[in-house]
Amino acid sequence: MNAPDHRSDEGKLAYVAIASIYLFAFFAPRSIAIGQLSQLVMLIVAVVFALRYRDAILRAPILWLGGAYVIYVLARGLWAALIGQPELASEHLDGTSSWVRAIALPIVILGLALLATGNWVRHAIGALIAVAAGLLLFEVLPAWSWGEFQDALTGRRRFIFGLGHSRSGFIMAAGLVALLAFMPLIIGRWPDKGGTLMKGLTGLRVALWAVLVIALLLAEFVTKTRTTWLALMVALLALGVVAAWHYRDHLLRKGTLIALACAAIVLGLALTQVWGELERRATDRAEAIQQILTMESLDDAFEMDDANVGARMAYKVFAITLWMERPLVGHGPADPYYLMQERPLPPVLEGRSGHFHDAHVEALSRLGLTGWLLIMAFLALLVIEALRRLGRPDTGDRRVHMLALTGISFTALLLVWMLGTHQLTRFQSVHIYAPFLAPMCAALFLRRLKPRREAR
């Protein structure tokens, strides 16, 4: 495709879209203010683009579903602040602001901004690379300590790369699934013909990919976050199943077998180095897990022997109890801390923070089943679009197929990660999941646009 014409309005909009996307992706780890300002510019770009192509954009179901989520959160928050609990008006309004700016809105904004660039596939991949570069430059390298990394690798300590406990494992796992999904593009085809130079360059790409995968596997390991390990396993399973279906006609080709062998060797080498610690981390809560599986009632969670696991289970049970009081609409978007102040707490939760450490039960208790289902439906639409893009493996841009594979596996990662964190609404989390999911949002909008836009 030709570069945008800077003399036309569409060309100017494309340059603004490109600049705002890369500022958001690269500089947000350095400054949240820069990231949010870039997001505001992307919002303006998205609105202008949507108005230009409103006939097509308004026919996209993702827009209506995302809009329904935003309107519902606004309505629920205003009702709670003005009528339901006016004594907590400011807290409900703060919570409303946080939930409105999570999931649907940032993904739709970035998806439309990607389309406004004129080459959404290139800049979707570029945004992912910019996110990785920004995190590495502004967060990982300043906090790097070779000694602490080695201690975490060989002992029981953990190393979180300056990213935070839950976020560090999530980011490393996200990078890993992206590297695996883009393996065919990074490695390329093994040349059947050609000189030593061509085969040497291909071998160099294979070696570089393998080094990056091993580095991310080790980085994921040293975070020592069991929830993220589980999330990564689910994401890799989803990636493997969908990739096998998509590449079903190519599985026995030489290049595919070489790539699969490389992946198996890399994963095997990494696992052999850390198997002992993996086994220890998986089994040191075995007794607590057995207690969970044999619980006769939810109240048994408050009497568990393991204080750490018991507290997390107690949070979930307490949140589920709150949700069951108002199953459809929840208690309002205010922080759970205020809900916990109004009720007697089990001893295991006294003196602890007010978050439930589970984004699913937080959404249920605060927004009700209605809000949670809107979130799940929004993510499901993105996955369905990704599967549609993968349904015909021999047609279309293969980079789109790899973005679709990344989106599906990342969604699986996100949904499991949410079981162990409350950080879904934080800007630092939005900065990660929006670039991974927005490409399929862009693809959904593109399906409704005019044929001349599809050709671009």
Secondary structure, 3 states (H helix, E strand, C coil): CCCCCCCCHHHHHHHHHHHHHHHHHHHCCCCHHHHHHHHHHHHHHHHHHHHHCHHHHCCCHHHHHHHHHHHHHHHHHHHHHHHHCHHHHHHHHHHHHHHHCCCHHHHHHHHHHHHHCCCHHHHHHHHHHHHHHHHHHHHHHHHCCHHHHHHHHHCCCCCCCCCCHHHHHHHHHHHHHHHHHCHHHHHCCCCCCCCHHHHHHHHHHHHHHHHHHHHHHHHHHHHCCHHHHHHHHHHHHHHHHHHHHHCCCCCCCHHHHHHHHHHHHHHHHHHHHHHHHHHHHHHCCHHHHHHHHCCCCHHHHHHCCCHHHHHHHHHHHHHHHHHHHCCCCCCCCCCHHHHHHCCCCCHHHCCCCCCCCCHHHHHHHHHHHHHHHHHHHHHHHHHHHHHHHHCCCCCCCHHHHHHHHHHHHHHHHHHHHHHHCCHHHCHHHHHHHHHHHHHHHHHHHHHHCCHHHHCC
